[in-house]
Amino acid sequence: MNNRQLFQQHVAQTSPAPVGIEIVKAEGNYLYDVDGNRYLDLIGGISVCNIGHRHPAVVQAINDQADAYLHVMVYGELVQSPQVKYAELLAGHLPASLDCVYFTNSGAEATEGALKLARRATGRTEVICCNNSYHGNTMGALSVMGDEYWRNAFRPLLPGVGHYDYNSMELLAAINEQTACVIIETVQGEAGVIEPDTNWIQQLRNKCTATGALLIFDEIQCGFGRTGKLWGFEHYGVVPDVVLLGKALGGGMPLGAFIASHELMQVFTNNPVLGHITTFGGHPVCCAAGMAGLKALLDEQMTDGVADKEKLFHSLLIHPAIKAVRSKGLLMAVQLQSAEMVMHALQRCMAKGLFSDWFLFAPDCIRIAPPLTITHDEIRHACEILIASLDT
């Protein structure tokens, strides 16, 4: 059997029809398959490869750390310099109240840890979240996912979870003294890039403060410069009690984190001791890679060009079949007439060397979330292919 057949037989499948391209290399803003085809990557591994694929600083950091040590002990017991240094770097670029980092293996695990933290810190169990939200696919994260199609097959889930529309007054009204936390995406991703109303999100912050509920912002997809600022919440003048990170956090390696105040995070140390624990969370190689990636993002000022690139996309994505283009920085949704049209366009794009995707809760939208290193010429080339894919 060839690799594609082995893939279908021995690798657990997540859909009846996976894309199935056999990738042999990824470099910069491009993917390369076994047949020698090159694809401009318009989704960056779903907002993972913000600094491009295989950034030299990240590759060097991985090699250097692999030469020192790999896994040595369960998380939180030994001082491991990649964890310590990366936590310090993150805290130095976040508001002062977000100074204590718990590293996980993924964004979904960060969601799980934050939900446990909210319950433990407040002594409450009720959780408020949004329709069309996505925070991961493990059982706790699935409970706060905002779509019954994905939740229903796995019930019963966490009790006491209420789903409300993003930007709604109903969500604000539901927050009370029994609410442990409100968990929302700073910018909704899988809903097709939905931005919060500034007044609404500020009211949300005030209501959580007044009732003692923790406010959790999921920055897993919109963090690390994707919106044009390092953190999405910087656009709205609010600071969460807990922030979730993942995807670009590891520079291409698997890594997640939830970050809160040192005081808040101490609740995991007693009653019970080891209140949250992970074997491989904060793996030293992943932390070394992530730290190198964040330093590259900052040193090379990759965020500075996001706004201009966003405008260029908007100026070029004009076609009768395009109903809307929603964006926050280089997190963009191109809405077409139907989900079927999106799938047809994606197939045509791939045949012409452009790799893109759709959204879970907005299947009528094409996803655009390229590496922030995408050039203006590459944007023009991508848009030419996208527009041509809509002409038949």
Secondary structure as the mmCIF struct_conf table of DSSP 4:
data_model
#
loop_
_struct_conf.conf_type_id
_struct_conf.id
_struct_conf.beg_label_comp_id
_struct_conf.beg_label_asym_id
_struct_conf.beg_label_seq_id
_struct_conf.end_label_comp_id
_struct_conf.end_label_asym_id
_struct_conf.end_label_seq_id
HELX_RH_AL_P HELX_RH_AL_P1 ASN A 3 HIS A 10
BEND BEND1 VAL A 11 VAL A 11
BEND BEND2 THR A 14 ALA A 17
STRN STRN1 ILE A 23 GLU A 27
STRN STRN2 GLY A 28 GLY A 28
TURN_TY1_P TURN_TY1_P1 ASN A 29 ASN A 29
STRN STRN3 TYR A 30 ASP A 33
TURN_TY1_P TURN_TY1_P2 VAL A 34 ASP A 35
BEND BEND3 GLY A 36 GLY A 36
STRN STRN4 ARG A 38 ASP A 41
BEND BEND4 LEU A 42 ILE A 43
HELX_RH_AL_P HELX_RH_AL_P2 GLY A 44 SER A 47
TURN_TY1_P TURN_TY1_P3 VAL A 48 VAL A 48
TURN_TY1_P TURN_TY1_P4 ASN A 50 ILE A 51
STRN STRN5 HIS A 53 HIS A 53
TURN_TY1_P TURN_TY1_P5 ARG A 54 ARG A 54
HELX_RH_AL_P HELX_RH_AL_P3 PRO A 56 ALA A 68
BEND BEND5 LEU A 70 LEU A 70
BEND BEND6 MET A 73 VAL A 74
TURN_TY1_P TURN_TY1_P6 TYR A 75 GLY A 76
BEND BEND7 GLU A 77 LEU A 78
HELX_RH_AL_P HELX_RH_AL_P4 SER A 81 GLY A 92
TURN_TY1_P TURN_TY1_P7 HIS A 93 HIS A 93
BEND BEND8 LEU A 94 LEU A 94
TURN_TY1_P TURN_TY1_P8 ALA A 96 SER A 97
STRN STRN6 CYS A 100 THR A 104
BEND BEND9 ASN A 105 SER A 106
HELX_RH_AL_P HELX_RH_AL_P5 GLY A 107 THR A 122
BEND BEND10 GLY A 123 GLY A 123
STRN STRN7 GLU A 126 CYS A 130
TURN_TY1_P TURN_TY1_P9 ASN A 131 ASN A 132
BEND BEND11 ASN A 137 THR A 138
HELX_RH_AL_P HELX_RH_AL_P6 MET A 139 SER A 143
TURN_TY1_P TURN_TY1_P10 VAL A 144 VAL A 144
BEND BEND12 GLY A 146 GLY A 146
HELX_RH_AL_P HELX_RH_AL_P7 GLU A 148 ARG A 151
HELX_RH_3T_P HELX_RH_3T_P1 ASN A 152 PHE A 154
BEND BEND13 PRO A 156 PRO A 156
BEND BEND14 PRO A 159 GLY A 160
STRN STRN8 VAL A 161 TYR A 164
TURN_TY1_P TURN_TY1_P11 TYR A 166 ASN A 167
HELX_RH_AL_P HELX_RH_AL_P8 MET A 169 ALA A 174
TURN_TY1_P TURN_TY1_P12 GLU A 177 GLN A 178
STRN STRN9 THR A 179 GLU A 185
BEND BEND15 THR A 186 VAL A 187
STRN STRN10 GLN A 188 GLN A 188
TURN_TY1_P TURN_TY1_P13 GLY A 189 GLY A 192
BEND BEND16 VAL A 193 VAL A 193
STRN STRN11 ILE A 194 ILE A 194
HELX_LH_PP_P HELX_LH_PP_P1 GLU A 195 ASP A 197
HELX_RH_AL_P HELX_RH_AL_P9 THR A 198 THR A 211
TURN_TY1_P TURN_TY1_P14 GLY A 212 GLY A 212
HELX_LH_PP_P HELX_LH_PP_P2 ALA A 213 ALA A 213
STRN STRN12 LEU A 214 ASP A 218
TURN_TY1_P TURN_TY1_P15 ILE A 220 THR A 227
BEND BEND17 GLY A 228 TRP A 231
HELX_RH_3T_P HELX_RH_3T_P2 GLY A 232 HIS A 235
TURN_TY1_P TURN_TY1_P16 TYR A 236 GLY A 237
BEND BEND18 ASP A 241 ASP A 241
STRN STRN13 VAL A 242 LEU A 245
HELX_RH_3T_P HELX_RH_3T_P3 LYS A 247 GLY A 250
TURN_TY1_P TURN_TY1_P17 GLY A 251 GLY A 252
BEND BEND19 MET A 253 MET A 253
STRN STRN14 GLY A 256 ALA A 260
HELX_RH_AL_P HELX_RH_AL_P10 HIS A 262 MET A 265
HELX_RH_3T_P HELX_RH_3T_P4 GLN A 266 THR A 269
BEND BEND20 ASN A 270 PRO A 272
TURN_TY1_P TURN_TY1_P18 VAL A 273 LEU A 274
BEND BEND21 GLY A 275 HIS A 276
BEND BEND22 THR A 279 PHE A 280
TURN_TY1_P TURN_TY1_P19 GLY A 281 GLY A 282
HELX_RH_AL_P HELX_RH_AL_P11 PRO A 284 ASP A 299
TURN_TY1_P TURN_TY1_P20 GLU A 300 GLN A 301
HELX_RH_3T_P HELX_RH_3T_P5 MET A 302 GLY A 305
HELX_RH_AL_P HELX_RH_AL_P12 VAL A 306 LEU A 316
TURN_TY1_P TURN_TY1_P21 PRO A 320 ALA A 321
STRN STRN15 ALA A 324 LYS A 328
TURN_TY1_P TURN_TY1_P22 GLY A 329 LEU A 330
STRN STRN16 LEU A 331 GLN A 335
BEND BEND23 GLN A 337 GLN A 337
HELX_RH_AL_P HELX_RH_AL_P13 ALA A 339 ALA A 351
TURN_TY1_P TURN_TY1_P23 LYS A 352 GLY A 353
STRN STRN17 LEU A 354 PHE A 355
STRN STRN18 ASP A 357 TRP A 358
BEND BEND24 LEU A 360 PHE A 361
TURN_TY1_P TURN_TY1_P24 PRO A 363 ASP A 364
STRN STRN19 CYS A 365 ILE A 368
TURN_TY1_P TURN_TY1_P25 LEU A 372 THR A 373
HELX_RH_AL_P HELX_RH_AL_P14 HIS A 376 SER A 389
TURN_TY1_P TURN_TY1_P26 LEU A 390 LEU A 390
#
